[in-house]
Amino acid sequence: MLLVPRQNAFSRDAWLGELRATLALGWPLVLTNLAQIALTTTDVIVLGRLGAAQLAAATLGVNLYFGLLIFAIGVVTATSPMMASAIGRGRHVVRDVRRTFRQGLWTAVILAVPSWLVLWHSEPILLLFGQEPQLAADAQSFVRMLQWGFLPALGYIALRSFVAALERPTWALVVTGTAILFNVAANWVLVFGHFGVPALGLRGSGLATTLSNLFVFVSLACLVAFSHRFRRYRLFGNWWRPDWARLVALWRLGLPIGATLAFEITVFNAAVFLMGQFGTVAIAAHSIAIQIASASFMVPMGLGQAATVRVGLARGARDRDGITRAGWTAFTLAVTFMSTTCVLMLSAPHLLIGAFVDIHDPANAAVVATAVSFLLWAAIFQVVDGAQAVGAGMLRGLQDARVPMLYAGFGYWGVGLSLSAILAFRTDLGAVGIWIGLAAGLAVVACVMIRRWSLRERLCLVPLS
């Protein structure tokens, strides 16, 4: 059965209705993403007060941790379009949603165990990438505390996908917002030593974030288990029973999503390792610039998640025009926002950098100057970064993930990282060349993602089950 357009589907009221629906779903997802990035941003801010060496070590550790976590998040995120499509169809909703969610938890466990083994040996991995021995040792002490938050973080992603598919994302926002306060308090106690707790420094910051991840998972799990809005789904009932068919379906969609996200995050991780060749100042400045860029990225990322749900609902309902409206509405909102952040980064870089280090302290002068030069290129790639993020989300709503994965691999690694290495080490640009290469890679991915979305008519002509 083909998707059939409906009369007046592109009227002004139809577009305004989609705009309202996207904003209603998108803003809690955006704020939830900002709250999640605030957990690690809090760590960076706190550790920045301990000195550039501690900040650099934590940056190396966080990048290794997120290199694994972001892939795992991508795989578990496949629960979102699958649940949204089931809700859009309207048949056997409770059973289908529960089956998908349970296998999301299975997937979280399957991914967490080998990741723990890898992260436990962070020091030799970082040494293999040519990092300074002391930085690698300090990074390992940080990661060995941070890594235990891996499993609850993935469990939280499955829960967030569930409430988002039901278009009730505010619950996740409330939980994550509360976790920020929890993380600030935990960092203050564990890093600097208060209330009789010894000052743990880097290890304390890693432990604080692990406890925060456990907090968000347990809190949201209790809400969906006992709230009258969600409890009819009985998400945790007999969750240990295998459902091999649904697990295979989830991994078939989730693996390319995870690979797509991994290609993006690992190219930034690789950039950190390349940056390590230019010394501690370059790494510290990079960590500041990337935190600022990551904070702005949370907005198109949230809108991309909203697009996945809205497109998925329309796909399940066989509403071709709804798919079109949902995708382009989210895209327009994302590009508009990122154009604004581009202007802010160009016009007030010192204001943004001042949130992380004292820009008036002469000891930080080199870090500040380097961070300003990085922010110039971060500003330039804002629009294309937003476009590729929401474009990928639009395609995921169609459960189209394999070809976008190939696009991401080519754009981020074939273009982005290769050009970064050439410009950094074969020209006089130095560390700035790494950021120029990243911007080029993001631009390529954005163009091919949106081109594929433009061919959505062909993608939607297949029968939808």
Order of alpha helices (4+ residues) and beta strands (2+ residues): alpha-alpha-alpha-alpha-alpha-alpha-alpha-alpha-alpha-alpha-alpha-alpha-alpha-alpha-alpha-alpha-alpha-alpha-alpha
